[in-house]
């Protein structure tokens, strides 16, 4: 979450008292916890083109299978190991974060959080982040990371044995104060890693900049990379004070680093070819974003770049580059037919052209998209009160030919729209009126599967006249899917 929202209790003294790395063994508190019965989804995917026009499609149509974590959640991230096991983090109502693992494709989940003597070592945070590095030379190995913001720094743990034991680093940053972090990794470009083959990057918002640190030791030690990816002030045309908020980072197969952000409302991408020492920033398009929504970026094995963001009409857009970011395709509105508002875009890529997208979306919101202009220009933007009856779903989209001039998209919903994930406002920017907070996530597993976590704000009844009662973490995976790898 963001510092500007002032939602985080500041309690870091206990963490700062940790002075060295500590080896801890997890003692699950939810061992083999049974998830609730699988919910229905939106059914077989609808085939459509950019712009939301339905088309005929003769291939398999993916559907979603939803499993419940049985615990509270918020701001979820997810990762899949090379053995197919799935990991996600969940915020608990007492500001405790737990790491959950499923060994059976989401049927059951267990708590494998880092702990010492049965006590969770990552207690005080509202910014959890889980990342799984499975791009290793040993195709049977994976490293699982969990990192939690503590305002002055971050506390991070990693596991090389599927969450059974963890190494904990209480000072996993590079420079305080930091916020809204992203953790990601990939092969080195110029460095010689020690003890682990990939580099790990940690980027954050410190209001004045979007900055990064890197670890050449797999997360044991950290150093600032160099110049910030973005300054807090954009002096170019249309700029001004932009702060430091950014989206999730990515490292390609050649070791180039990518950090996306909505820079004063415009979709930008920072690219570093020297491990973050210097950055080149490129503007994807002048179709500005509404609010401070995180854009997302992913790069395939051939170096093709995919960039997703929320436009000023509050619809999801995708652009691609086949020349390293020098030029970009015309933005494609990738929302499903009928979607008139979206938020929290996320994407991942498998083999070239094979992408998976997700976003929170609605087809009954008060927003009336005006292509080519923002509702803020004529003060017609809906107020929170206008969303009283608006229901939101977790949309999942795949495409097998996203690099074509006229790609086809297949979209379903993670949940049954009759049982939505949220009722009320969700953005623009953060989903602050709910417990979803800053972002959702999607990953393509090593086996070509697709996984996406959400927050169900409508655990019991969220239809006409129904109350909003509690929230719960849920995870969706796609069935009837052609492998994305």
Secondary structure as the mmCIF struct_conf table of DSSP 4:
data_model
#
loop_
_struct_conf.conf_type_id
_struct_conf.id
_struct_conf.beg_label_comp_id
_struct_conf.beg_label_asym_id
_struct_conf.beg_label_seq_id
_struct_conf.end_label_comp_id
_struct_conf.end_label_asym_id
_struct_conf.end_label_seq_id
HELX_RH_3T_P HELX_RH_3T_P1 UNK A 3 UNK A 5
TURN_TY1_P TURN_TY1_P1 UNK A 6 UNK A 6
HELX_RH_AL_P HELX_RH_AL_P1 UNK A 13 UNK A 16
TURN_TY1_P TURN_TY1_P2 UNK A 17 UNK A 17
BEND BEND1 UNK A 20 UNK A 20
STRN STRN1 UNK A 22 UNK A 25
BEND BEND2 UNK A 29 UNK A 30
TURN_TY1_P TURN_TY1_P3 UNK A 31 UNK A 32
STRN STRN2 UNK A 33 UNK A 34
HELX_LH_PP_P HELX_LH_PP_P1 UNK A 35 UNK A 38
STRN STRN3 UNK A 39 UNK A 39
HELX_LH_PP_P HELX_LH_PP_P2 UNK A 40 UNK A 40
BEND BEND3 UNK A 42 UNK A 42
BEND BEND4 UNK A 44 UNK A 44
HELX_LH_PP_P HELX_LH_PP_P3 UNK A 45 UNK A 45
STRN STRN4 UNK A 46 UNK A 48
TURN_TY1_P TURN_TY1_P4 UNK A 50 UNK A 51
BEND BEND5 UNK A 52 UNK A 52
STRN STRN5 UNK A 54 UNK A 54
BEND BEND6 UNK A 59 UNK A 59
STRN STRN6 UNK A 63 UNK A 68
BEND BEND7 UNK A 70 UNK A 71
BEND BEND8 UNK A 75 UNK A 75
STRN STRN7 UNK A 78 UNK A 80
TURN_TY1_P TURN_TY1_P5 UNK A 82 UNK A 83
BEND BEND9 UNK A 84 UNK A 84
STRN STRN8 UNK A 86 UNK A 91
TURN_TY1_P TURN_TY1_P6 UNK A 93 UNK A 94
BEND BEND10 UNK A 95 UNK A 95
STRN STRN9 UNK A 97 UNK A 102
BEND BEND11 UNK A 103 UNK A 104
TURN_TY1_P TURN_TY1_P7 UNK A 105 UNK A 106
BEND BEND12 UNK A 107 UNK A 107
STRN STRN10 UNK A 108 UNK A 111
STRN STRN11 UNK A 115 UNK A 116
TURN_TY1_P TURN_TY1_P8 UNK A 117 UNK A 118
STRN STRN12 UNK A 119 UNK A 120
BEND BEND13 UNK A 121 UNK A 121
BEND BEND14 UNK A 124 UNK A 124
BEND BEND15 UNK A 126 UNK A 126
STRN STRN13 UNK A 128 UNK A 133
BEND BEND16 UNK A 137 UNK A 138
TURN_TY1_P TURN_TY1_P9 UNK A 139 UNK A 140
STRN STRN14 UNK A 143 UNK A 149
BEND BEND17 UNK A 151 UNK A 153
STRN STRN15 UNK A 154 UNK A 159
BEND BEND18 UNK A 160 UNK A 161
TURN_TY1_P TURN_TY1_P10 UNK A 162 UNK A 163
BEND BEND19 UNK A 164 UNK A 164
STRN STRN16 UNK A 165 UNK A 169
TURN_TY1_P TURN_TY1_P11 UNK A 170 UNK A 171
BEND BEND20 UNK A 174 UNK A 177
STRN STRN17 UNK A 179 UNK A 186
BEND BEND21 UNK A 189 UNK A 190
BEND BEND22 UNK A 194 UNK A 198
STRN STRN18 UNK A 199 UNK A 205
BEND BEND23 UNK A 207 UNK A 208
STRN STRN19 UNK A 209 UNK A 215
BEND BEND24 UNK A 216 UNK A 217
TURN_TY1_P TURN_TY1_P12 UNK A 218 UNK A 219
BEND BEND25 UNK A 220 UNK A 221
STRN STRN20 UNK A 223 UNK A 224
BEND BEND26 UNK A 226 UNK A 227
BEND BEND27 UNK A 229 UNK A 229
STRN STRN21 UNK A 230 UNK A 231
BEND BEND28 UNK A 232 UNK A 232
STRN STRN22 UNK A 233 UNK A 234
BEND BEND29 UNK A 236 UNK A 236
TURN_TY1_P TURN_TY1_P13 UNK A 237 UNK A 238
STRN STRN23 UNK A 240 UNK A 241
BEND BEND30 UNK A 244 UNK A 244
STRN STRN24 UNK A 250 UNK A 251
TURN_TY1_P TURN_TY1_P14 UNK A 253 UNK A 254
STRN STRN25 UNK A 257 UNK A 263
TURN_TY1_P TURN_TY1_P15 UNK A 264 UNK A 265
STRN STRN26 UNK A 266 UNK A 272
BEND BEND31 UNK A 273 UNK A 274
TURN_TY1_P TURN_TY1_P16 UNK A 275 UNK A 276
BEND BEND32 UNK A 277 UNK A 278
STRN STRN27 UNK A 280 UNK A 283
BEND BEND33 UNK A 286 UNK A 286
HELX_LH_PP_P HELX_LH_PP_P4 UNK A 288 UNK A 288
STRN STRN28 UNK A 289 UNK A 289
BEND BEND34 UNK A 290 UNK A 290
TURN_TY1_P TURN_TY1_P17 UNK A 291 UNK A 292
HELX_LH_PP_P HELX_LH_PP_P5 UNK A 293 UNK A 295
STRN STRN29 UNK A 296 UNK A 299
TURN_TY1_P TURN_TY1_P18 UNK A 301 UNK A 302
STRN STRN30 UNK A 305 UNK A 310
STRN STRN31 UNK A 311 UNK A 311
TURN_TY1_P TURN_TY1_P19 UNK A 312 UNK A 313
BEND BEND35 UNK A 314 UNK A 314
STRN STRN32 UNK A 316 UNK A 321
BEND BEND36 UNK A 322 UNK A 323
TURN_TY1_P TURN_TY1_P20 UNK A 324 UNK A 325
BEND BEND37 UNK A 326 UNK A 327
HELX_LH_PP_P HELX_LH_PP_P6 UNK A 329 UNK A 331
STRN STRN33 UNK A 332 UNK A 333
HELX_LH_PP_P HELX_LH_PP_P7 UNK A 335 UNK A 336
TURN_TY1_P TURN_TY1_P21 UNK A 337 UNK A 338
STRN STRN34 UNK A 341 UNK A 349
BEND BEND38 UNK A 351 UNK A 351
TURN_TY1_P TURN_TY1_P22 UNK A 352 UNK A 353
STRN STRN35 UNK A 355 UNK A 362
BEND BEND39 UNK A 363 UNK A 364
BEND BEND40 UNK A 366 UNK A 366
TURN_TY1_P TURN_TY1_P23 UNK A 371 UNK A 372
BEND BEND41 UNK A 373 UNK A 373
HELX_RH_3T_P HELX_RH_3T_P2 UNK A 375 UNK A 377
TURN_TY1_P TURN_TY1_P24 UNK A 378 UNK A 379
HELX_LH_PP_P HELX_LH_PP_P8 UNK A 381 UNK A 383
HELX_RH_3T_P HELX_RH_3T_P3 UNK A 384 UNK A 387
TURN_TY1_P TURN_TY1_P25 UNK A 388 UNK A 389
STRN STRN36 UNK A 391 UNK A 399
BEND BEND42 UNK A 400 UNK A 400
TURN_TY1_P TURN_TY1_P26 UNK A 402 UNK A 403
BEND BEND43 UNK A 404 UNK A 404
TURN_TY1_P TURN_TY1_P27 UNK A 405 UNK A 406
STRN STRN37 UNK A 409 UNK A 413
BEND BEND44 UNK A 414 UNK A 415
HELX_RH_3T_P HELX_RH_3T_P4 UNK A 417 UNK A 419
BEND BEND45 UNK A 421 UNK A 421
STRN STRN38 UNK A 422 UNK A 423
BEND BEND46 UNK A 424 UNK A 424
BEND BEND47 UNK A 428 UNK A 430
STRN STRN39 UNK A 431 UNK A 431
TURN_TY1_P TURN_TY1_P28 UNK A 432 UNK A 433
BEND BEND48 UNK A 434 UNK A 435
STRN STRN40 UNK A 437 UNK A 437
TURN_TY1_P TURN_TY1_P29 UNK A 438 UNK A 438
STRN STRN41 UNK A 443 UNK A 444
TURN_TY1_P TURN_TY1_P30 UNK A 446 UNK A 447
BEND BEND49 UNK A 448 UNK A 448
STRN STRN42 UNK A 450 UNK A 456
BEND BEND50 UNK A 457 UNK A 457
BEND BEND51 UNK A 459 UNK A 460
BEND BEND52 UNK A 463 UNK A 463
TURN_TY1_P TURN_TY1_P31 UNK A 464 UNK A 465
STRN STRN43 UNK A 472 UNK A 479
BEND BEND53 UNK A 480 UNK A 480
#
